Amino acid sequence: MKQQLNCLGPATRREFMRIGALALGGMTLPDVLASRAAAGQSHSETSVILFWMWGGPSQLETYDLKPNAPTDYRGPFRPIATNIPGMDICEHLPLQAKMADKFSIIRSLHHEMSAHNDGSIEVLTGKTPTVPDVTSQARSEHPDFGMIAARMRGPRPDGLPQYVGAHKAPFMTQPQYLGLSSKAFETGDPSVKDFSPPNLKLIADTDNNRFIERRSLVSQLDRYRRDLDLNGSLDGIDQFRGAAFDILSSTSVAAAFDLKQEPDSVRERYGSHRWGQSCLLARRLAEAGVAVINIDATATNDKSPHFSWDDHAAAFDLGVANCERLPQMDQALSALIGEIFERGLDRKILVLACGEFGRTPRLGFAQTNFQGQPSYGRDHWPQAFSALISGGGLRMGQVVGATNSKAEYPTQSPVTPQDLLATVYRHLGIDAAHNFINFAGRPVPILPFGDPIKELI
């Protein structure tokens, strides 16, 4: 039997590998710092917050209602006017309706992937799956945009991760050829009592004397290696290794995640629920300079029967499910958008709210759903869906694109997921034409095609 190693501190495998590389003389993090310094790179402070509604929110129950459609299409909700003439949204989004001048709606998103994971991969990576998987078991062949931002930005001097999953990160995307260090740091549920992200207090969870001893050990190893170095190639390495240890011991990381620093009035504005506190945490992290924060907006809480936005008639009743979700979404997003503009962060932070596709325009009916009740619902529909976008220095208070009278297909200004991601990369200052080298040694562009949405820039 192989002898089990004694791992100090409750660290994840990714963190153990990272710290182990430092403690054993490896140069993963210091090398990155050194190479960034040599290249003259600096951190951009722009951020993207994605309110990720996995499951596929219905366009007809959120941002593209069709009140004049036949009864078997139009759904249970009425549209209400916003403070932008002609921009109507769902009646259960009244707080957003009062601030429509601070966001824009894209109604003409579309693609061809009708399974959850395939659609998510299309939207999050900009790459169409090579072989569609109707069982929704697929995992991505390419990294998502948060992973790419983490890789392109590199480690932050203050130790904050560049990619964070507020509660959770998307499960169907993988870093692949970017390496595990590009994966998101997952926080857990920010709405729980005494919230503290797991494995964040690395130094507090490890005896400080041991940490000092590790640093001393690395210094000894470096001196030994320097003695063997005949051409001076190790000159200056202490500078970058010291920076690596500073990252691991940074107190600013814990401060950015500490929601208790927010006044009660601010926390109440966002809502005490999971989505509200996730949005508040995302604002704090984006304000601190984290590149991408994914908000897991699937279930409102662990007890809800509506575990995603997948509103098939045989699963959830469309009206009941959205009467639970939409008020919490409205409170959380309106607080986030409001604070971004009030705090003068609307050029620094871009907010995006969407799912992987929309829902079938025609309503379906089932005699019994997961709760044993008759219900109405809609199936998967990637041919037309909506998204909300706010901030990022973009043009707000408008509707981009349109669909036909039944919300079936785009009729004006069709937008692809690649166009949406091109807009996101533009905000992050990332060249979407940049190539990575995949496992086969071939160059892979960040985006194969797509242009920033011209109506927004």
C-alpha positions in Angstrom: 0.0 0.0 0.0 1.3 3.4 -0.9 2.2 5.6 2.1 -0.3 8.5 2.6 1.3 11.9 2.7 0.5 14.2 5.5 -1.0 17.3 4.0 -0.9 20.4 6.2 -4.1 22.4 6.3 -7.5 21.8 4.7 -6.5 22.8 1.2 -8.0 21.8 -2.1 -6.0 19.7 -4.5 -5.4 22.7 -6.7 -4.1 24.8 -3.8 -2.0 21.9 -2.5 -0.3 21.5 -5.9 0.2 25.3 -6.1 1.7 25.6 -2.6 3.7 22.4 -3.0 5.3 23.8 -6.1 6.5 26.8 -4.1 7.6 24.8 -1.0 9.5 22.2 -3.0 11.5 24.7 -5.1 9.2 24.7 -8.1 8.7 28.1 -9.7 5.1 28.1 -11.1 3.9 31.3 -9.4 7.2 33.1 -9.2 8.0 32.3 -12.8 4.7 33.8 -13.9 5.4 37.0 -11.9 8.9 37.1 -13.4 7.7 36.6 -16.9 5.0 39.2 -16.5 7.6 41.7 -15.3 9.9 40.9 -18.1 7.1 41.4 -20.6 6.2 44.8 -19.0 2.6 43.6 -18.5 0.3 45.3 -16.0 -3.1 44.4 -14.6 -6.2 45.9 -16.2 -8.8 46.7 -13.5 -12.0 46.1 -15.6 -14.3 43.3 -14.5 -17.2 41.3 -15.7 -20.0 39.9 -13.5 -22.1 37.2 -15.1 -25.5 36.4 -13.5 -25.6 32.9 -14.9 -29.2 31.5 -15.1 -28.4 27.9 -16.1 -31.3 25.9 -17.3 -32.5 28.5 -19.8 -34.7 31.4 -18.7 -37.8 32.0 -20.9 -37.5 35.1 -23.0 -41.4 35.3 -22.9 -41.4 35.5 -19.1 -38.5 38.0 -18.7 -37.4 40.5 -21.4 -39.3 39.7 -24.6 -43.0 39.3 -23.7 -45.5 39.0 -26.5 -48.9 40.1 -25.1 -50.6 40.0 -28.5 -49.5 36.5 -29.3 -52.1 33.7 -29.2 -52.9 32.3 -25.7 -50.9 29.2 -26.2 -47.8 31.4 -26.7 -47.9 34.5 -24.6 -47.6 33.0 -21.1 -49.0 33.9 -17.7 -47.4 37.3 -17.2 -48.0 40.8 -18.4 -45.4 43.3 -19.6 -44.9 46.6 -17.8 -43.4 49.9 -19.0 -39.9 50.9 -18.0 -38.5 54.4 -17.7 -37.3 54.0 -21.3 -40.2 54.4 -23.8 -40.8 51.2 -25.8 -38.8 48.9 -23.5 -41.3 46.7 -21.7 -40.3 43.9 -19.4 -42.0 41.4 -17.2 -44.4 42.6 -14.5 -42.4 40.8 -11.8 -39.3 43.0 -12.5 -40.6 46.3 -11.2 -37.3 47.5 -9.7 -35.5 46.9 -13.0 -38.3 48.7 -14.8 -37.4 51.9 -12.8 -33.7 51.8 -14.0 -33.9 50.7 -17.6 -31.7 53.7 -18.5 -28.9 51.8 -16.7 -29.0 48.6 -18.8 -29.7 47.4 -22.3 -31.6 44.3 -23.4 -30.5 42.0 -26.2 -33.5 40.2 -27.6 -31.9 38.5 -30.7 -29.4 36.1 -29.3 -29.4 32.7 -31.0 -27.4 29.5 -31.7 -28.1 25.9 -32.6 -27.2 23.9 -29.4 -30.4 22.6 -27.8 -28.9 20.6 -24.9 -28.0 22.3 -21.6 -24.3 21.6 -21.5 -23.8 22.2 -25.3 -25.6 25.5 -25.1 -23.7 26.5 -22.0 -20.4 25.6 -23.8 -21.4 27.7 -26.8 -22.3 30.7 -24.7 -19.4 30.5 -22.2 -16.5 29.5 -24.5 -17.6 30.8 -27.9 -16.8 27.4 -29.4 -19.4 25.0 -30.8 -19.1 21.5 -29.4 -17.5 19.2 -32.0 -20.1 16.5 -31.3 -23.4 17.7 -29.8 -24.5 15.6 -26.7 -28.3 15.5 -26.3 -27.9 13.9 -22.9 -26.3 17.1 -21.5 -23.3 15.2 -20.1 -20.8 17.1 -22.2 -17.7 18.9 -20.9 -16.0 21.6 -22.8 -13.1 21.1 -25.2 -12.1 24.7 -24.6 -11.9 27.0 -21.6 -14.6 29.5 -20.8 -14.1 33.3 -20.9 -13.4 33.5 -17.1 -10.6 31.0 -17.4 -9.2 32.8 -20.4 -9.3 36.1 -18.4 -7.5 34.4 -15.5 -4.8 33.2 -17.8 -4.4 36.5 -19.7 -4.4 38.6 -16.6 -2.1 36.3 -14.6 -1.9 36.3 -10.8 -2.7 39.6 -9.0 -0.1 41.1 -6.7 -2.6 41.3 -3.9 -3.4 37.6 -4.1 -7.0 37.9 -5.2 -8.1 35.3 -7.7 -8.9 36.5 -11.2 -11.8 34.2 -11.6 -14.4 33.6 -8.9 -17.6 31.5 -8.8 -20.0 33.2 -6.4 -21.4 30.1 -4.8 -20.3 27.9 -7.7 -18.7 28.1 -11.1 -20.2 26.5 -14.3 -19.6 22.8 -14.1 -19.5 21.9 -17.8 -16.5 24.0 -18.7 -12.9 22.9 -18.3 -9.6 24.8 -18.5 -8.1 22.1 -20.8 -4.9 23.5 -22.4 -4.8 26.5 -20.1 -4.1 24.4 -17.0 -5.8 24.0 -13.6 -4.6 27.3 -12.4 -7.1 29.0 -14.6 -10.1 27.4 -12.9 -12.5 29.5 -10.8 -12.2 29.9 -7.0 -15.6 28.8 -5.7 -16.9 30.7 -2.6 -19.8 28.6 -1.4 -23.1 30.2 -0.5 -22.6 33.8 0.6 -26.0 34.0 2.2 -25.3 31.5 5.0 -24.6 32.6 8.5 -21.0 33.6 9.2 -20.1 33.1 5.5 -16.4 32.5 4.9 -15.1 31.0 1.6 -13.5 27.5 2.0 -9.7 27.3 2.0 -9.3 31.1 1.9 -7.4 31.6 5.1 -4.4 29.6 4.0 -2.0 31.0 6.4 -4.4 31.1 9.3 -5.2 27.4 8.8 -1.5 26.5 8.8 0.7 27.2 11.8 2.6 30.4 11.1 5.9 28.9 12.2 5.5 26.2 9.6 4.9 28.7 7.0 8.0 30.6 8.0 9.9 27.3 8.0 8.7 26.7 4.4 9.9 30.1 3.4 13.3 29.4 5.0 13.5 26.0 3.2 12.8 27.6 -0.1 15.5 30.2 0.5 18.0 27.4 1.3 17.1 25.5 -1.8 17.5 28.7 -3.9 20.9 29.4 -2.4 22.0 25.8 -3.3 20.7 26.3 -6.8 22.4 29.6 -7.0 25.7 28.0 -6.1 25.3 25.7 -9.0 24.3 28.5 -11.4 27.4 29.6 -13.3 25.9 32.2 -15.6 23.8 34.3 -13.2 20.5 33.2 -14.6 19.0 33.0 -11.1 19.8 36.6 -10.2 16.7 38.4 -9.0 14.7 35.2 -8.4 14.2 36.1 -4.7 12.2 39.1 -5.8 9.6 37.0 -7.5 9.6 34.2 -4.9 9.1 36.8 -2.2 6.1 38.2 -4.2 4.7 34.7 -4.3 4.8 34.3 -0.6 3.3 37.8 -0.2 0.4 36.6 -2.3 -0.2 33.6 -0.1 -0.2 35.7 3.1 -2.2 38.7 1.8 -4.8 40.1 4.2 -6.5 42.0 1.4 -7.9 38.7 0.0 -9.9 38.0 3.1 -11.1 41.6 3.3 -12.5 41.5 -0.2 -14.6 38.4 0.7 -15.8 39.8 4.0 -19.5 40.8 3.6 -19.7 41.9 7.2 -17.8 45.0 6.2 -21.0 46.1 4.4 -23.6 48.1 6.3 -26.8 46.2 7.1 -28.8 48.6 4.9 -26.7 47.7 1.9 -27.0 43.9 2.6 -30.8 44.4 3.0 -30.9 46.3 -0.3 -29.5 43.3 -2.1 -31.6 40.8 -0.2 -30.7 38.2 2.4 -31.1 35.4 -0.1 -28.4 33.6 -2.1 -28.7 35.6 -5.2 -28.7 38.9 -3.4 -25.6 38.2 -1.3 -23.9 36.7 -4.3 -24.4 39.9 -6.2 -23.1 41.9 -3.3 -20.0 39.7 -3.0 -19.5 40.1 -6.8 -19.6 43.9 -6.5 -17.0 43.8 -3.8 -14.7 41.5 -5.8 -15.1 43.4 -9.0 -14.5 46.7 -7.2 -11.3 45.1 -5.8 -10.2 44.2 -9.3 -11.2 40.5 -9.9 -11.5 40.0 -13.6 -14.5 37.7 -13.8 -17.2 36.7 -11.2 -19.7 34.1 -12.2 -22.9 34.2 -10.0 -24.5 30.8 -9.8 -28.2 31.8 -10.3 -29.7 28.3 -10.6 -31.7 27.6 -7.4 -32.7 30.4 -5.1 -31.9 28.2 -2.2 -31.2 24.5 -1.4 -34.8 23.8 -0.4 -36.4 25.2 -3.5 -38.0 22.5 -5.8 -37.0 24.8 -8.8 -33.3 23.8 -9.0 -32.7 25.6 -12.3 -34.5 27.6 -14.9 -35.4 24.4 -16.8 -39.1 25.0 -17.0 -40.5 22.0 -18.8 -44.1 21.4 -18.1 -43.3 18.0 -16.6 -40.7 19.6 -14.3 -41.9 22.9 -12.9 -45.0 25.1 -13.4 -43.7 28.0 -15.3 -45.8 30.6 -13.4 -45.1 29.2 -9.9 -41.4 28.8 -10.5 -40.9 32.3 -11.9 -43.0 33.9 -9.2 -40.4 32.5 -6.8 -37.3 33.4 -8.9 -38.1 36.8 -10.5 -38.6 38.9 -7.4 -35.3 37.7 -6.0 -33.5 38.2 -9.3 -35.1 41.7 -9.6 -33.9 42.7 -6.1 -30.4 41.4 -6.6 -29.7 42.7 -10.1 -31.3 46.1 -9.5 -29.2 46.6 -6.3 -26.1 45.5 -8.2 -26.7 47.7 -11.2 -27.8 50.6 -9.0 -24.7 50.5 -6.8 -22.4 50.2 -9.8 -23.7 53.4 -11.2 -23.9 55.2 -7.8 -20.3 54.3 -7.0 -19.0 55.4 -10.3 -18.1 51.9 -11.4 -20.2 51.7 -14.6 -17.1 52.0 -16.8 -15.0 49.6 -14.8 -17.7 46.8 -14.3 -19.8 45.1 -16.9 -22.8 43.1 -15.7 -24.4 40.4 -17.9 -27.5 38.3 -17.1 -28.4 35.4 -19.3 -28.6 31.6 -19.6 -27.6 29.1 -22.3 -30.8 29.5 -24.4 -34.4 30.4 -24.3 -37.7 28.4 -24.2 -40.1 27.2 -26.8 -42.5 29.9 -27.8 -45.5 27.5 -27.6 -46.6 26.6 -24.1 -46.7 22.9 -23.2 -48.9 21.2 -20.6 -48.4 18.2 -18.3 -50.9 16.4 -16.2 -48.3 16.0 -13.5 -44.9 17.6 -12.7 -42.2 16.9 -10.2 -44.5 18.1 -7.4 -47.3 15.8 -8.6 -49.4 18.7 -10.0 -50.6 19.7 -13.5 -48.5 22.5 -14.9 -47.6 24.6 -17.9 -44.0 24.9 -19.2 -41.7 25.4 -22.1 -38.9 23.3 -23.6 -35.4 24.2 -24.9 -35.2 26.9 -27.6 -31.8 28.2 -28.7 -33.1 29.9 -31.8 -34.0 33.1 -29.8 -33.2 34.2 -26.3 -32.6 37.4 -24.3 -29.9 38.9 -22.1 -29.5 42.0 -20.0 -26.2 43.9 -20.1 -25.2 46.9 -18.0 -22.2 49.1 -17.4 -18.9 48.5 -19.1 -19.0 52.0 -20.6 -21.5 50.7 -23.1 -24.6 52.5 -24.4 -27.5 51.9 -22.0 -31.2 52.3 -22.2 -31.9 50.5 -25.5 -33.1 47.2 -26.9 -30.8 45.4 -29.3 -32.5 43.3 -31.9 -36.0 41.9 -32.1 -37.9 38.6 -32.6 -41.0 37.9 -34.5 -44.5 38.1 -33.0 -44.1 34.7 -31.2 -40.5 35.2 -30.0 -39.4 32.3 -32.3 -36.6 33.9 -34.4 -34.6 37.1 -34.6 -35.9 39.6 -37.1 -33.5 42.4 -36.5 -29.8 42.6 -35.6 -29.2 38.9 -34.8 -26.5 38.4 -32.2 -24.4 35.3 -31.7 -22.8 34.1 -28.4 -19.5 34.9 -30.2 -20.6 38.6 -30.6 -21.6 38.7 -27.0 -18.2 37.3 -25.9 -16.4 39.7 -28.3 -18.1 42.5 -26.4 -17.0 41.0 -23.1 -13.4 40.5 -24.2 -13.3 44.1 -25.5 -14.3 45.3 -22.1 -11.6 43.2 -20.4 -8.9 44.4 -22.8 -8.3 40.9 -24.2 -7.5 40.4 -27.8 -10.1 37.8 -29.0 -7.8 36.9 -31.9 -5.0 35.7 -29.5 -4.1 32.1 -30.0 -3.4 29.4 -27.3 -1.6 26.2 -28.2 -3.8 23.2 -27.6 -2.7 19.7 -26.6 -2.1 18.7 -30.2 0.3 21.6 -30.6 -2.1 23.6 -32.8 -3.0 27.3 -32.3 -6.6 27.9 -31.1 -8.0 31.5 -31.2 -9.9 32.8 -28.2 -12.8 33.4 -30.5 -13.2 31.8 -33.9 -15.4 34.6 -35.1 -17.6 37.4 -33.7 -17.6 41.1 -33.4 -18.5 43.4 -30.5 -22.2 44.4 -30.6 -22.1 47.6 -32.6 -25.3 49.0 -31.0 -23.6 49.0 -27.6 -20.2 50.5 -28.3 
